[in-house]
Amino acid sequence: QVKLVESGGGLVQAGGSLRLSCAASGIAFRLNAMGWYRQAPGKQRELVAHITSNGATTYGDPVKGRFTISRDNAKNTVSLQMNSLKPEDTAVYYCRVVPGLYSQDYWGQGTQVTVSS
């Protein structure tokens, strides 16, 4: 059974930092691309960051230069370091196993990030 468990969300003031983590189980983690997505109230879910199995990264335009995605294949975790947070970063953040050759599409339950002005 595939399980993705996000942690690290919370309330932070604008300009602050948070680090999200996603612990994966039930998949061959090192073979899969992983992603962080977010969904704000009334908006569509959007890509935040993506990391391939070999560590190549891609970022959504709104977070470039502020957020960093990383993975630890020994611990089956993917993390998102979020710096210089803005109120518009407020959303539920989801971890995703990107569907591909070695896995179907899986999502975590989400973790709330709230940035106050």
N, C-alpha and C positions, 0 to 999 in steps of 0.2 A: 504494500500500500504506500503510495506516494504521499509524503507529508512535507509541507513548507510552513515554517513557523517564523513569523516576523517578530522583531522586538526592537525597542529603542525609540519608539515614538514618544511624543509628549508635547508640552507647551514650552515655547522659548520666545524670547524677545527678538525683535528684528535686529539683525546683525550677529546673532548668536549662531551656535553650531549644534548639530545633533548627528549621531551615528546610528544608522539602522543596520540591523543584521537579519539574515534569513538563514535558518538551519534547514537543510534538506535531508530527507531520508527516503529510501525506497527507489532511488534512481542511481544510475552510474554517473554521479555528479560530474566527474572530471571530463566526461565526454560531451556534456551539454552546455550550450550557451544559456546564459541566465540574464534576466532583466529586472529592472525596477520600473514600475509604472505608477501613476498617480491619478486620482480622480477627485476633483473639487466639486462641491455642490452645484448642480445645474450644468456641469460641463462634462464633456466626453473624457474617457480615460485616455491618458497620453503617455508616451514613452518618456521616461526620465533618463535612464542609462541602460546600456547593454554591454555585456562582456562575453566574448566567444570562449570556446574551450581552451584556446591557446593564449587568452588574455588580451586580445584586441578589444578596444573600447569605443563606444559611440555614445554621444550625449544629445539630449534634446536641446534645442537652441536656448530655451529660457534658463537652463542650468549650467551651460558651458562656462568653465572657468571657476565655478563655485562648488560643484559637486564632483566627487570621485568615487567610482565603482571599483571594487576589488574582489578577489575571490581567494579562498584558502581551500585547495582541493584535499588537503590532509584532514580538514575539519568539516568538509562538506558545507561550507558557509560562503555566502556572498554578502558583501557589506556595501553601504552607501554612506560616505562621509559628506555631510552637508554643511557648508560654511556660508557665511554672509547671508543668512536666511532672510527672506523677505515675506511680508504678509501674503503675497500672492503664491507663495510656496505651500500655503495651508491646503491640505488635502489628505485623503486616505492613500497611503503608499502600499503598493502590492508588489510582492516578489513573484516572479514567473519563471518557470522552466520553459524556455523557448522551444517549440516543437521542431523536431528535426529527425535525423536518421536514427537517433538512439532514444527518443522519448516523444511522448505525446505532450499536449499543452496542459500545464498545471499552474494553478494560481494559489497563493497563500490567502489567508483570511483578511489581511490588511492591517495596517497600524496607522493610527491617527497622528498627524503632525499639524500643530497649530502654531502659527507665528503671529505674535501680537505686535502692534505698531507702537 
